[in-house]
């Protein structure tokens, strides 16, 4: 059996802990849920899951390994990912738009998807993490290593999608209450902007291992 129940159970618990850990991607889903409702939250969750799947595919194909061995490739990807996260942080701090109930400020679902996808896909940390995390649950004696990598990766992406979507949908319940608290909304936007900036700086300070 390629995916033993006990291994999958332990893997699922580890994935859920990761999904629940605070970060820019689940913060995006929560922001979309608060600002634009459940549909936007689900789209953002799907976007993050797709971004994780992108990293799983690149890790399986060996491209992530290239980042660990090629200094030039590593720093190019790191620079792009860090710049994008910092740009998002500055944008949120300047316009305070992530948590915003103004109808004019609403974004299209397509825009929400691409923002979420790029936030996950351009960040090299998930890719390097996938390369280090998933192989711990892969057993060559149980079948194709590639098949196991993709199987566990797909499950991680699915848990990410569902987890982030549920976070955003739950946050949408606070919408009407927060509409009456502009001070809290301003604080949430400032906090979100800082999280993006710190995440971008963390990526920029990453060292090749």
N, C-alpha and C positions, 0 to 999 in steps of 0.2 A: 504494500500500500504506500503510494508516493507521499501522501499527506496524512500521517498518523494523527488520530484524534487528540492524543495528549500533547503532541507538538503544536498542532494548530491551536489548541486551547491556550497554551502558554504564549504562543506568538500573538494571538488575538488580544490577550490581556496587555502585553507589552505595547502593541499598536494603539490600543485605546488610551493608555497612559500618555503616549506621545501625542495623540490627537487632542487630549484635554489640556496638554501643556500650553500655557499662554504663548502666543506668537503672532506675527503679522498676518498670517493667512486666516486663522480662525477669527482674528480681530476684524478682518475684512468682512467675513460672513456675518458676524454679529452687527457690524455697522450697517450692512445692507438690510438686515432684518429690521433693525430699528428705524432706518430711514425710509425704506421702500417696501417693507412687508415680506411675507413668507416666500413669494416667488423669487424675489431678488436674492434672498438668503440661500435658497436652493441652488440657483444658478451659480452663485459665488462658491458654494460647497462643491458643486460639480466641477467648477473651474480648478479649484485647488486639488481635487482628486485627479483630474486630468494632468495637472502639473506633476503630481507624484508619479503617475503612470509614465510620464515622459522620462523622469529620472530612472524609473525601474527599467525601461526599455534601453536607455543609454548605458546603464550599469550592466545589463545583461549582454549588450553588444560589445562591452569593453571600453566604451568611450569615457566612462567615469574613471576607469583605471588610467586612461591617458592623462587625466588631470592630476593624478598622483605621481606620474612619472615625467611629465613634460612641464617644465617651469613656465615656458611661454604660454601654453594652453591654459594652465592653471591661473596665471595672473590675468589673462585676457577675460576668462569667464568670471573671475572674482571681481574684476573692475566693472564689468557690465552689470553683474548682479548687485553689487554694492551701490553703484550709481542709481540703479532703478529704485531700490528701496529708499535711498536717501531722497531721491526726487519725489517719491510718494509722500515721504514724511514732511518735506518742505511744502508740498502742495496742500496737504491736510492742515498744516499749521497756518498757512497763509489764507486759505479760503474757508477753513472750518466746514468742509462739505461732506466728510465721511458720515457724520451723524447730523443730518439736516432734514427737516420736515417741509422745507419750502418746495412746492411742486415744480418751480422753475429749475431747481437744482437737481432734480431726478435724472438719473442716467439710464440709457437704454440697457436692456438685458445683454445685448451683444457687448457693449462697453464694459459692463460688470464682469462678464465672462472673461474677456481678454485681460482685464486688470488682475483678476484672481489667478488666471493661468500664468501670466508673465511673472507675477510676484513669486509663485512657486517654482516655475521652470527656470527663471534666470538666477535664482539663488543657488549657488553651488553646494551649500551646506546639506540640503536634503539628498542630493545626489551622492555625496561622499558618505552620508549617513546610511543611505540604502545599501551602498556597497559594503559597509562595515556591519550592518545590522542583519540583513536578510540571510547572508551566507551562514550565520550562526545556526540557522534552523534547517539548512540544507544538508541532506545526507546522500552522498553519491551512491551508496549501496541500495537506495530506494528507487533509483531511476535517473532520468535525465536531469542534470544539474540546471540546464537552461529551462526546462519545464518547471522545475521546482522554483527557480528564481522568479519566473513569470507568474506562476500560481500564487506564491506568497506576495509578490508585488501587487498583483491585481486585487488581492484581498485587502492589503494595506490601503490601496487607492480607494477601494469601496468603503472601508471603514472611515477613511478621511472624509469622503463625500458625505456619508450619512451623518457622521459626527458633527462636522461643520454646519451642515444644513439644519440639524436639530438645534444647534446652538443659536443660529441666526433666527430660526422660527420661534424659539423660546424668547429671544430678545424682542421679537416683534410685538409680544404681548405687553411690553413696557412702553410701547410707542405713545399711547394716549396720555400716560402719566408723565412721561418725559417732555411732552409738548408743553406742559405747564411749568417746566423747570429749565429755562434757558441757561441758567448758570451751570447746571449740571451738564447740559449739552455742550457748553463751551469747554468745560473741564474734560469731558470725554474726548472731544476733538483734539485738545492739547495733549492729552495722555496718549491717544492713538498716534499722533504725529511724532511724539517722542519715541514710542515703541518702534516705529518704522526707521527713524534716524539711528537709534541704538542698534537695531538689527543690521542696518546697512553698514554701520561702522564696525560691527562684529565681523561681518563678512570681509570688509576691507582689511581687517587685522588678522584674518585667517592665515595660517602658515601651511605650506605644503608638507604633507607627512610621507 
